[in-house]
């Protein structure tokens, strides 16, 4: 959820922190705030709404110049999106400022304790509890170096839940302290300066050198003594160093009106990058990041794919491919439900968890449940060094680069490609497919960037169509086989961006209820399977198009080049390149992304930051 920034160094902290918040605003835009230490005192400003509201406040009432500061952009959990609930939160005596991402589950008990001691709360947030506890622990800590870090460790040992905390104290103008448990936090190291962020985008304009913090760790950054990392008990640990492999330009719009448009256009390259280096010298598939042995993979007799939202739809498509290629049964689960239904897992179960950010809390908790049941876990993720890959037995990184728009586009397609690679790798290891068969499918995968680029080049008619649909109240999506999850994804994108009622259905279920909502002029988008595929349901879907059209629907048909059977029944026809059936979702999804984006833009909505949503859901 929330975006966190911290800075210690020679630059003006106000500028550095605000710049970081601009890059992280996609993580939350209910409010924003900043605090700096200057002249032995804490100064802060915060405002509900988007970052522009805070910038207006700062233009009217600037904070003093400082070289240490913290900033926060909020996605509201405890307490509404108001000025008083915005971060940073200060202790009652104004000695400590805290920003926070996550949820402190035992905050009610801790708040009651503070109130009993006479502390008056000014917000509804769980974060304010941490500020008051930290000030009290700071007063009780021994004087000298590391006092704020010692207080942070004391407080963290009392907190329950998932959290990232960053704090600064008026009495320590050279020190920032932060802690993490099941919530993202990275450290950037520059030339005589240090950065904190919930995402490397916060500091990528200044440095690519980063340090990865582990679970239940506290980092102390001192202007003179440098970087120190300990666990919550105080034992010093060595953080993992890594280099960020994308630059600041990758996080800018690059001339597009919306980040989402830029990210849609980046999909051919993102797919190519995800495939890069996956084929060995003999044509075999090579996945160096998969740290499970060949024998462990041969022992697998059942697969669960666990994910949320768009990633869940990638899992639904993966099921078709993985079962077809490996003959291993696959179940696809919504992460938030997985552990609560007590799934049957053992050492022969492979759980594939999919998360763009690597910090999705529901998925992380499902992962931990699977590990507790001795299942093997493989993560598909885009964020190097994030929690989910670190806690998994194996990882396959998607290499999509930063995705700023809340609605996932290139993240989704690269997740699909990664799922295909996992399925093929399993088939190869288990001897279900020979190397030449795997190589042939990988060759098909390698043609996907060109196919996606071809689709993108022909999207202007789709944009025109989208503008004509902007006033629709309901839009339905139909698909069969791998087209069904694509229909679900198309409906989700439209709901996320345009706030239009949209539903995706399996076309075969049409007569079992959904056809009742078809009215004169109802737009129905149909993803048509290839007529060339084995055991094709193409003819049945063409019949479905005729059925809804007979009841007055406005039919919008996505079909491959050369499919003439759909022409008489399509009010609008969107062509896609011929693509093998199991890989077709990579190209059929593109028009649905463009359609949702253009409809939202036509309706005057914020495409990159739709209401009530955040990019990374780091609370349950």
Order of alpha helices (4+ residues) and beta strands (2+ residues): beta-alpha-beta-beta-alpha-beta-beta-beta-alpha-alpha-alpha-beta-beta-beta-beta-beta-beta-beta-beta-beta-alpha-alpha-alpha-beta-alpha-beta-alpha-beta-alpha-beta-alpha-beta-alpha-alpha-alpha-alpha-beta-alpha-beta-beta-alpha-beta-beta-alpha
